[in-house]
Amino acid sequence: MRLADKRILITGAVDNIGKAAVAAFVAEGARVVIGDIDGERGEKAAKGFGGAVRFLQVDVADEESVKNLVERSAEWLGGLDVLAQNAGIVTMQRIADFDASTFDRLFAVNVRGMFLGAKYAIPHLEASGRGSIINTSSVTAKRAGPGMTIYSATKGAISSFTATLAIELAPKNIRVNAICPGWVDTSFNDSNIEFMGGRAVQEASVAATVPLGRQGRPEEMAPMFVYLASDESSYVTAQAIYVDGGF
């Protein structure tokens, strides 16, 4: 019960890493609100966790939608101790093939969404006296490859945003950290795999570049979410923590 009485809002958690994080939060005693754009899958995911989890639909790129999510979540939970921002999208294309609308959408969801979530959650986190913001970045913030230029730029922005916001919020006792997953075997990477030329090519690349020789699993990312949400990490802030098999 490392998260007993913790009130957590997490975005992008209907499947993959986010859903694994929710399962870990609940197992450790937290009450959780899932915010996601996929209403049908969100409701189904929340029901699977019972009364400890509630779902609210949100478009993290839309300011009014995010404001509504945060305010309703705080109302249901009776406040807010943790904001976990896991919502994100990926598009793999060579830079010459990228169009401006796709560029804008990537930054709107991956970066603007982080800003909006923090903006509206900060007053509630400050009131709790022990706030924690967990942003999902990526190993691609530092190491990427062809086709990942724009996606990597959004993740680099998240890591920078995290470190700088942590300094700003430290006097309010709000910690801000980023989790940077490496290759994780989820449907999120389907477009990456297609761009690389198929599963066999991707797995060969993983074997050649990841020292542990394999992809991670969502359940291997979840403990870091728990740690950063818990009081065990009370002296950890402004960090980008890589969970990537050594990549």
Backbone bond lengths (Angstrom), bond angles and torsions (degrees), N, CA, C in turn:
res aa  C-N    CA-C-N  psi(-1)  N-CA   C-N-CA  omega(-1)  CA-C   N-CA-C  phi
1 M - - - 1.467 - - 1.530 111.04 -
2 R 1.326 115.75 49.12 1.464 121.19 -177.39 1.520 112.05 -67.70
3 L 1.334 117.20 -18.18 1.468 120.54 -178.45 1.528 111.33 -117.63
4 A 1.311 117.36 24.83 1.462 120.85 179.56 1.527 110.25 -55.72
5 D 1.317 115.32 131.07 1.477 123.33 179.67 1.528 114.01 73.09
6 K 1.328 118.10 1.18 1.465 119.63 176.98 1.526 109.70 -75.04
7 R 1.333 114.40 139.07 1.466 121.89 179.78 1.522 107.34 -112.94
8 I 1.338 115.90 115.30 1.462 121.32 -168.35 1.523 111.34 -123.53
9 L 1.314 115.21 133.14 1.468 122.52 169.48 1.512 107.96 -111.52
10 I 1.333 116.68 125.19 1.466 121.00 177.91 1.515 109.40 -127.99
11 T 1.326 116.53 135.77 1.465 121.48 176.43 1.523 109.45 -102.40
12 G 1.337 115.32 156.65 1.453 120.50 176.89 1.515 112.44 62.66
13 A 1.338 116.74 56.03 1.471 118.91 -171.24 1.525 113.31 -134.63
14 V 1.328 117.15 30.56 1.462 118.17 177.81 1.523 111.90 -84.34
15 D 1.334 117.48 -14.30 1.461 120.47 177.40 1.526 109.34 -162.01
16 N 1.319 116.08 -176.07 1.460 123.17 172.67 1.533 112.54 56.78
17 I 1.332 117.41 -139.07 1.459 120.92 -175.44 1.528 111.47 -60.65
18 G 1.317 117.55 -42.53 1.459 120.88 -177.97 1.516 112.94 -60.91
19 K 1.317 116.98 -43.22 1.462 120.26 -179.62 1.521 110.81 -66.78
20 A 1.329 116.80 -37.84 1.466 120.37 176.32 1.518 110.78 -63.35
21 A 1.333 116.64 -37.98 1.463 120.51 177.91 1.524 110.60 -64.56
22 V 1.340 116.97 -42.64 1.465 120.28 178.61 1.528 110.61 -60.07
23 A 1.323 116.97 -44.92 1.463 120.78 179.04 1.518 111.25 -58.67
24 A 1.332 116.32 -40.68 1.464 120.58 179.56 1.526 111.01 -69.92
25 F 1.336 117.27 -40.15 1.464 120.77 176.75 1.523 111.19 -58.00
26 V 1.331 115.14 -49.06 1.467 120.34 -176.92 1.528 110.47 -65.08
27 A 1.327 117.00 -41.26 1.465 120.80 179.86 1.522 111.85 -60.93
28 E 1.343 116.31 -26.78 1.460 120.77 -179.16 1.527 112.63 -96.74
29 G 1.354 116.85 9.65 1.455 120.18 170.49 1.514 117.09 99.92
30 A 1.336 118.76 5.82 1.462 121.22 -177.89 1.521 111.76 -81.64
31 R 1.313 115.23 159.12 1.464 122.85 166.77 1.520 106.58 -106.31
32 V 1.330 116.40 137.93 1.465 120.53 -165.84 1.519 111.58 -134.95
33 V 1.323 115.39 140.85 1.465 122.32 166.21 1.521 107.90 -111.64
34 I 1.332 115.90 128.95 1.460 122.25 173.60 1.520 108.46 -97.10
35 G 1.325 117.20 127.52 1.455 122.07 172.35 1.519 109.10 -113.16
36 D 1.324 116.53 126.23 1.460 119.66 -178.86 1.524 108.77 -155.52
37 I 1.328 116.09 156.83 1.466 120.20 -178.85 1.520 111.85 -78.59
38 D 1.340 117.27 -20.75 1.463 122.51 -177.35 1.525 109.74 -88.86
39 G 1.339 116.42 95.68 1.450 121.23 -174.72 1.514 114.59 -63.11
40 E 1.318 117.04 -46.13 1.461 120.46 -176.60 1.522 111.79 -64.00
41 R 1.312 116.07 -48.35 1.467 119.68 -179.38 1.527 111.14 -70.91
42 G 1.324 116.34 -30.55 1.453 119.85 178.71 1.511 112.26 -65.77
43 E 1.325 116.43 -45.47 1.463 120.52 178.16 1.526 110.73 -61.73
44 K 1.328 116.01 -40.81 1.463 120.65 179.68 1.526 110.90 -64.97
45 A 1.321 116.47 -42.83 1.467 120.46 179.84 1.516 111.20 -63.04
46 A 1.334 116.94 -43.68 1.458 120.54 -178.61 1.525 111.39 -64.25
47 K 1.315 117.22 -42.41 1.470 120.98 179.82 1.518 111.10 -60.67
48 G 1.328 116.18 -33.19 1.454 120.04 -179.62 1.515 113.83 -65.21
49 F 1.335 117.23 -17.87 1.458 121.22 -179.80 1.525 113.12 -102.27
50 G 1.319 117.40 -1.60 1.449 119.90 178.36 1.514 112.95 77.12
51 G 1.334 115.89 -156.34 1.457 121.29 -172.03 1.507 115.53 -71.72
52 A 1.333 118.07 -8.75 1.465 120.30 -178.52 1.514 112.69 -79.27
53 V 1.341 116.76 -10.69 1.471 120.80 -173.96 1.524 109.58 -129.97
54 R 1.303 114.79 138.33 1.468 121.30 174.38 1.530 108.56 -127.57
55 F 1.326 116.36 151.18 1.463 121.47 179.35 1.523 111.09 -112.85
56 L 1.330 115.64 139.79 1.454 122.54 172.18 1.524 108.22 -135.12
57 Q 1.309 116.80 133.94 1.464 120.73 -179.00 1.521 109.90 -78.31
58 V 1.339 115.44 141.91 1.467 119.91 -178.70 1.521 109.60 -153.64
59 D 1.317 114.62 147.39 1.462 122.16 165.42 1.518 105.65 -110.29
60 V 1.325 117.43 106.99 1.465 120.09 -171.92 1.524 112.68 -66.29
61 A 1.319 117.89 -14.09 1.459 120.63 178.19 1.520 112.51 -85.20
62 D 1.335 117.14 -7.24 1.463 122.58 -176.36 1.520 110.03 -107.47
63 E 1.322 117.14 121.88 1.462 120.83 -172.28 1.522 113.16 -62.01
64 E 1.322 118.17 -47.53 1.464 120.09 -178.88 1.519 111.79 -63.84
65 S 1.341 115.81 -35.55 1.457 120.22 178.39 1.526 111.04 -64.90
66 V 1.320 117.20 -42.79 1.464 121.23 179.29 1.526 110.64 -67.86
67 K 1.308 116.79 -42.90 1.470 120.56 178.80 1.523 110.20 -58.79
68 N 1.322 116.53 -44.39 1.462 121.20 178.97 1.528 110.85 -62.48
69 L 1.342 116.60 -42.97 1.456 120.72 179.16 1.526 111.24 -59.08
70 V 1.302 116.98 -48.73 1.464 120.71 -176.56 1.528 110.84 -65.25
71 E 1.327 117.06 -45.38 1.459 120.06 -176.44 1.525 111.07 -66.66
72 R 1.325 117.41 -42.70 1.472 120.25 179.51 1.522 111.32 -68.93
73 S 1.323 116.48 -35.75 1.462 119.85 178.14 1.527 110.60 -64.98
74 A 1.321 116.55 -46.57 1.459 120.85 179.45 1.525 111.34 -62.61
75 E 1.320 115.84 -34.87 1.459 119.97 178.92 1.538 110.34 -66.50
76 W 1.325 116.49 -46.68 1.465 119.86 -178.30 1.521 111.85 -68.95
77 L 1.327 116.64 -40.21 1.452 121.08 -177.28 1.531 113.02 -81.36
78 G 1.333 116.32 -16.82 1.461 119.77 -176.00 1.513 112.67 79.73
79 G 1.327 115.66 27.37 1.457 122.11 -177.91 1.508 109.51 132.00
80 L 1.319 116.16 -172.25 1.457 120.58 -176.66 1.531 109.21 -149.08
81 D 1.333 115.14 127.40 1.457 120.47 177.54 1.522 112.62 -107.02
82 V 1.343 116.46 -30.47 1.458 121.20 -173.79 1.524 110.17 -138.44
83 L 1.313 115.97 133.69 1.461 122.53 170.29 1.523 107.40 -116.25
84 A 1.326 116.81 114.60 1.469 121.89 176.78 1.523 108.06 -108.43
85 Q 1.322 116.52 113.48 1.462 121.78 -174.97 1.529 109.34 -102.79
86 N 1.328 114.59 97.03 1.458 120.66 -174.46 1.526 112.91 -112.18
87 A 1.331 117.83 -6.18 1.466 120.39 -179.38 1.522 110.45 -64.45
88 G 1.318 116.01 137.44 1.454 119.94 178.50 1.516 111.58 -172.44
89 I 1.316 116.03 160.90 1.460 122.13 177.44 1.521 108.51 -133.27
90 V 1.332 115.29 161.90 1.462 119.87 179.35 1.522 108.95 -137.61
91 T 1.308 115.95 140.88 1.466 122.88 170.79 1.521 107.38 -134.90
92 M 1.328 115.45 124.91 1.462 121.36 179.64 1.524 109.44 -102.83
93 Q 1.303 116.67 113.90 1.462 121.86 176.73 1.523 109.11 -154.38
94 R 1.308 115.30 148.21 1.454 118.14 172.38 1.527 108.66 -67.49
95 I 1.314 115.61 149.41 1.457 120.83 -169.70 1.525 112.35 -59.19
96 A 1.330 117.74 -34.10 1.462 120.54 -179.03 1.521 112.08 -68.70
97 D 1.339 116.80 -20.17 1.462 120.83 -179.21 1.525 112.65 -96.55
98 F 1.324 116.89 -5.99 1.466 120.58 -177.12 1.515 110.26 -74.82
99 D 1.322 116.85 139.42 1.466 119.42 174.08 1.528 109.31 -108.37
100 A 1.313 115.33 160.93 1.461 120.66 -173.04 1.517 112.83 -64.60
101 S 1.322 117.58 -34.23 1.465 119.74 -178.87 1.527 111.32 -67.16
102 T 1.333 117.44 -37.49 1.461 120.86 177.41 1.519 110.22 -68.52
103 F 1.330 115.79 -41.27 1.472 121.00 175.12 1.525 110.15 -56.36
104 D 1.331 116.49 -49.29 1.461 120.94 -177.34 1.521 111.35 -62.96
105 R 1.333 117.34 -40.04 1.467 120.15 -178.67 1.524 111.19 -66.74
106 L 1.320 117.27 -39.87 1.463 120.18 177.86 1.532 111.26 -60.61
107 F 1.316 116.34 -45.67 1.457 118.88 179.64 1.526 111.99 -71.26
108 A 1.329 116.75 -32.42 1.469 119.83 179.25 1.525 111.25 -64.17
109 V 1.327 116.42 -45.96 1.466 120.22 -178.54 1.518 111.29 -76.98
110 N 1.320 116.82 -50.03 1.465 120.48 -170.66 1.522 114.16 -77.09
111 V 1.340 117.71 -31.38 1.468 120.14 -175.19 1.525 111.63 -113.17
112 R 1.326 116.96 -53.68 1.471 119.25 178.20 1.530 110.70 -56.90
113 G 1.329 116.58 -38.62 1.458 120.56 178.64 1.517 112.61 -58.81
114 M 1.341 116.87 -39.31 1.466 121.07 178.12 1.528 111.03 -65.05
115 F 1.319 115.45 -43.55 1.469 120.40 178.91 1.523 111.16 -60.52
116 L 1.343 116.32 -47.67 1.462 119.78 -176.97 1.526 111.48 -65.22
117 G 1.324 116.74 -42.54 1.455 119.47 179.37 1.518 111.71 -60.20
118 A 1.323 116.14 -46.38 1.462 120.25 179.33 1.525 111.09 -63.84
119 K 1.314 116.58 -44.98 1.472 121.75 -177.38 1.528 111.57 -52.82
120 Y 1.331 115.81 -46.96 1.460 118.92 -175.02 1.524 113.49 -87.97
121 A 1.316 117.83 -19.84 1.463 120.15 179.80 1.523 112.85 -85.20
122 I 1.324 117.88 -26.46 1.463 121.44 -173.19 1.526 113.35 -53.87
123 P 1.331 121.17 -46.01 1.470 118.76 180.00 1.526 112.86 -59.27
124 H 1.324 117.05 -36.82 1.466 120.63 179.67 1.527 110.96 -72.77
125 L 1.320 116.83 -38.93 1.462 120.60 178.51 1.527 110.58 -66.73
126 E 1.308 116.88 -38.20 1.456 120.86 178.05 1.529 110.21 -64.77
127 A 1.313 116.32 -40.37 1.467 120.36 -179.53 1.523 111.70 -64.91
128 S 1.321 116.48 -29.22 1.471 119.07 -179.97 1.518 111.83 -71.58
129 G 1.333 116.55 -24.07 1.455 121.16 179.24 1.513 114.68 81.63
130 R 1.350 117.70 1.17 1.470 120.69 -176.21 1.529 109.97 -155.07
131 G 1.304 116.41 48.42 1.457 120.90 -172.02 1.520 114.32 -74.16
132 S 1.332 114.55 150.32 1.458 120.89 175.33 1.514 109.43 -140.67
133 I 1.330 116.27 129.84 1.461 122.23 173.20 1.522 107.63 -111.76
134 I 1.330 115.69 128.10 1.468 122.09 179.53 1.518 107.56 -118.85
135 N 1.313 117.24 114.74 1.462 122.01 179.62 1.528 109.80 -105.57
136 T 1.321 116.64 134.67 1.457 119.68 175.93 1.521 109.61 -87.91
137 S 1.316 116.04 111.58 1.454 122.48 173.59 1.527 107.27 -100.23
138 S 1.310 117.92 -136.94 1.463 120.71 -178.20 1.520 109.55 -169.10
139 V 1.318 116.21 155.03 1.460 120.72 172.14 1.530 110.40 -59.00
140 T 1.344 116.51 -24.73 1.465 120.13 -178.77 1.523 112.44 -69.88
141 A 1.338 117.68 -8.93 1.461 119.56 173.44 1.521 110.78 -62.43
142 K 1.358 116.59 -25.68 1.461 121.15 179.83 1.517 113.34 -119.10
143 R 1.327 116.87 -27.19 1.457 118.96 -176.70 1.522 109.12 -140.93
144 A 1.310 116.55 122.25 1.460 120.32 -176.90 1.518 109.74 -141.23
145 G 1.331 115.64 -155.40 1.452 120.02 -178.82 1.509 110.49 -162.33
146 P 1.333 118.55 -174.43 1.464 122.18 -179.52 1.519 111.54 -55.77
147 G 1.305 115.01 139.69 1.453 120.76 177.85 1.512 114.61 88.32
148 M 1.330 117.26 -8.99 1.463 120.88 -174.29 1.520 113.25 -108.49
149 T 1.321 117.64 11.52 1.462 120.81 -172.29 1.523 112.85 -56.09
150 I 1.325 117.68 -50.50 1.467 120.25 -175.51 1.522 110.84 -74.28
151 Y 1.324 116.92 -43.89 1.471 120.20 176.69 1.528 110.18 -57.76
152 S 1.318 116.87 -45.97 1.462 120.80 179.80 1.525 111.20 -62.35
153 A 1.323 116.53 -36.09 1.461 119.96 178.24 1.529 110.90 -63.37
154 T 1.330 116.91 -39.14 1.470 119.10 177.90 1.522 110.64 -65.41
155 K 1.320 117.30 -38.70 1.458 120.31 -178.41 1.529 111.22 -72.91
156 G 1.327 116.71 -34.50 1.457 119.70 173.12 1.519 111.00 -62.59
157 A 1.325 115.60 -39.57 1.464 120.27 177.55 1.523 111.14 -63.07
158 I 1.334 117.00 -39.24 1.463 120.92 179.51 1.524 110.59 -64.42
159 S 1.313 117.04 -44.36 1.461 119.92 179.83 1.526 110.88 -62.45
160 S 1.327 117.63 -41.56 1.463 121.60 178.10 1.527 110.97 -66.92
161 F 1.317 116.15 -44.05 1.465 122.13 177.48 1.524 110.33 -57.08
162 T 1.331 115.74 -43.89 1.457 121.56 -178.63 1.520 111.54 -60.87
163 A 1.330 116.74 -50.48 1.458 120.69 -176.93 1.521 112.07 -63.07
164 T 1.325 115.92 -41.44 1.462 119.88 -177.70 1.521 111.60 -72.26
165 L 1.342 116.75 -41.92 1.462 120.20 178.95 1.526 110.63 -63.67
166 A 1.327 116.76 -34.48 1.462 119.80 178.62 1.524 111.71 -59.22
167 I 1.319 117.04 -39.62 1.460 120.83 179.11 1.526 110.49 -67.14
168 E 1.322 115.87 -41.44 1.462 120.50 179.89 1.526 112.34 -63.95
169 L 1.339 116.26 -37.59 1.463 119.76 -172.78 1.521 114.04 -95.59
170 A 1.332 117.67 -6.55 1.467 120.20 -179.40 1.533 113.31 -54.74
171 P 1.335 119.28 -41.51 1.469 118.66 178.88 1.525 113.51 -63.91
172 K 1.330 117.25 -18.12 1.469 121.73 178.32 1.538 111.77 -93.37
173 N 1.335 116.16 5.48 1.467 122.49 -177.28 1.533 111.46 59.76
174 I 1.313 115.66 36.97 1.465 121.89 172.75 1.523 107.03 -111.02
175 R 1.316 115.60 120.35 1.460 121.13 179.17 1.530 109.73 -92.64
176 V 1.324 116.61 145.27 1.470 121.77 -179.69 1.527 108.46 -133.45
177 N 1.315 116.25 121.38 1.459 121.63 -179.79 1.524 110.45 -138.72
178 A 1.317 115.44 160.35 1.466 120.91 177.39 1.523 110.12 -120.91
179 I 1.321 114.78 141.26 1.457 121.73 170.81 1.522 107.35 -102.08
180 C 1.328 116.17 130.74 1.460 121.59 -177.38 1.530 109.52 -117.06
181 P 1.324 118.20 89.98 1.459 119.90 178.68 1.529 111.10 -69.56
182 G 1.314 115.70 150.30 1.452 120.98 169.35 1.517 108.90 -92.41
183 W 1.329 116.44 -143.96 1.469 119.70 175.66 1.531 109.13 -65.26
184 V 1.323 116.59 121.17 1.457 121.80 175.79 1.524 107.59 -125.49
185 D 1.305 116.48 133.12 1.462 121.68 -173.69 1.525 111.03 -77.17
186 T 1.341 115.94 83.86 1.463 122.39 179.63 1.524 109.61 -138.88
187 S 1.315 114.91 167.57 1.464 120.76 178.88 1.521 112.22 -66.65
188 F 1.330 117.57 -17.43 1.467 120.85 178.34 1.518 110.85 -58.24
189 N 1.317 116.61 -30.42 1.464 120.82 -176.18 1.520 114.31 -90.51
190 D 1.325 118.01 7.51 1.467 120.22 -177.59 1.525 112.04 -57.56
191 S 1.338 116.84 -42.73 1.472 119.22 -178.88 1.526 110.67 -68.22
192 N 1.330 116.86 -34.48 1.467 120.42 176.48 1.528 110.37 -62.05
193 I 1.334 114.86 -45.77 1.461 120.52 -177.51 1.527 110.59 -63.90
194 E 1.326 115.97 -42.08 1.465 120.16 178.29 1.523 110.64 -61.81
195 F 1.342 116.79 -43.68 1.461 121.11 -179.61 1.524 111.23 -63.13
196 M 1.324 116.51 -35.85 1.458 120.82 -177.95 1.522 113.16 -75.25
197 G 1.348 115.96 -16.79 1.459 119.20 178.49 1.503 115.20 111.97
198 G 1.336 117.01 14.46 1.455 119.99 175.45 1.514 113.40 117.49
199 R 1.318 114.55 166.70 1.464 121.71 -175.29 1.532 112.39 -60.51
200 A 1.306 117.09 -41.14 1.464 119.95 -177.47 1.526 111.17 -62.43
201 V 1.335 116.24 -41.26 1.466 120.60 178.82 1.524 110.29 -65.67
202 Q 1.327 115.66 -43.86 1.461 120.01 -179.77 1.525 111.35 -62.70
203 E 1.328 117.17 -44.12 1.459 120.16 -178.84 1.533 111.66 -65.90
204 A 1.325 115.95 -35.20 1.465 119.63 176.31 1.526 110.63 -65.42
205 S 1.333 115.74 -39.06 1.461 120.34 178.11 1.524 110.84 -64.54
206 V 1.332 116.24 -43.22 1.462 120.69 178.26 1.527 110.32 -60.43
207 A 1.324 116.07 -46.42 1.465 120.65 -179.23 1.521 111.88 -60.19
208 A 1.329 116.11 -32.74 1.463 120.50 -176.48 1.526 113.50 -84.97
209 T 1.325 117.79 -23.09 1.466 119.92 -171.43 1.522 114.67 -117.02
210 V 1.323 118.35 -17.47 1.465 121.37 -179.58 1.529 108.62 -99.93
211 P 1.319 119.74 115.18 1.456 121.32 -176.86 1.525 114.72 -53.51
212 L 1.337 118.44 -35.34 1.465 119.92 177.26 1.520 112.34 -77.08
213 G 1.336 116.93 -7.00 1.454 121.11 168.80 1.510 116.70 78.13
214 R 1.317 118.00 13.79 1.462 119.99 -178.64 1.516 110.38 -156.95
215 Q 1.343 115.11 169.30 1.451 120.74 171.56 1.526 109.96 -78.91
216 G 1.323 115.61 157.96 1.448 120.31 173.32 1.523 110.82 -82.77
217 R 1.321 114.89 172.17 1.466 122.46 175.02 1.520 108.77 -115.21
218 P 1.330 118.47 151.60 1.463 119.70 178.72 1.531 112.85 -52.69
219 E 1.332 116.13 -37.50 1.464 120.65 -179.15 1.523 112.14 -65.11
220 E 1.336 117.07 -18.66 1.461 120.28 177.77 1.527 111.91 -86.01
221 M 1.313 117.64 -12.58 1.461 121.98 174.98 1.530 110.60 -88.68
222 A 1.324 116.39 -31.49 1.458 121.69 -171.97 1.530 114.41 -58.71
223 P 1.344 120.16 -39.94 1.468 118.53 -179.50 1.518 114.37 -59.09
224 M 1.331 117.55 -29.80 1.458 119.29 178.16 1.526 110.63 -70.07
225 F 1.332 117.03 -35.27 1.464 119.84 174.47 1.527 110.06 -61.62
226 V 1.328 116.54 -44.67 1.461 120.59 179.89 1.520 110.66 -61.60
227 Y 1.328 116.87 -46.54 1.463 121.27 -179.58 1.527 111.43 -58.04
228 L 1.330 117.17 -47.60 1.461 120.17 -177.09 1.528 112.43 -72.80
229 A 1.334 116.84 -23.20 1.465 120.37 175.91 1.517 111.70 -80.95
230 S 1.321 117.08 -23.05 1.460 121.67 -174.18 1.520 111.91 -87.13
231 D 1.342 114.91 167.03 1.460 120.46 176.73 1.520 112.06 -74.14
232 E 1.331 118.15 -7.96 1.460 121.44 176.31 1.535 111.34 -62.71
233 S 1.333 115.77 -26.61 1.470 120.34 -178.90 1.525 111.39 -100.81
234 S 1.322 117.03 29.92 1.469 121.04 -173.27 1.530 114.02 -64.37
235 Y 1.352 117.39 -16.37 1.467 120.41 178.31 1.530 111.33 -113.05
236 V 1.330 116.40 22.09 1.462 122.06 -179.25 1.523 108.64 -114.62
237 T 1.317 116.74 116.82 1.457 120.25 175.11 1.523 109.70 -153.31
238 A 1.330 116.31 159.14 1.472 124.04 178.82 1.527 112.76 67.05
239 Q 1.335 117.15 24.61 1.453 120.42 -176.49 1.535 112.20 -106.51
240 A 1.312 115.26 146.79 1.471 122.64 167.53 1.526 105.61 -111.67
241 I 1.321 116.61 108.83 1.455 121.90 -172.07 1.515 109.60 -102.95
242 Y 1.320 116.42 121.22 1.459 121.98 -175.03 1.519 110.66 -92.01
243 V 1.336 115.17 125.07 1.465 121.99 176.16 1.526 104.74 -119.50
244 D 1.334 116.03 84.98 1.462 119.47 -161.95 1.531 115.37 -143.39
245 G 1.323 116.38 13.95 1.457 118.76 179.08 1.516 114.23 66.12
246 G 1.337 116.16 16.91 1.465 120.49 179.14 1.509 115.42 92.33
247 F 1.336 117.06 3.09 1.467 122.03 -175.67 1.526 112.25 -57.28
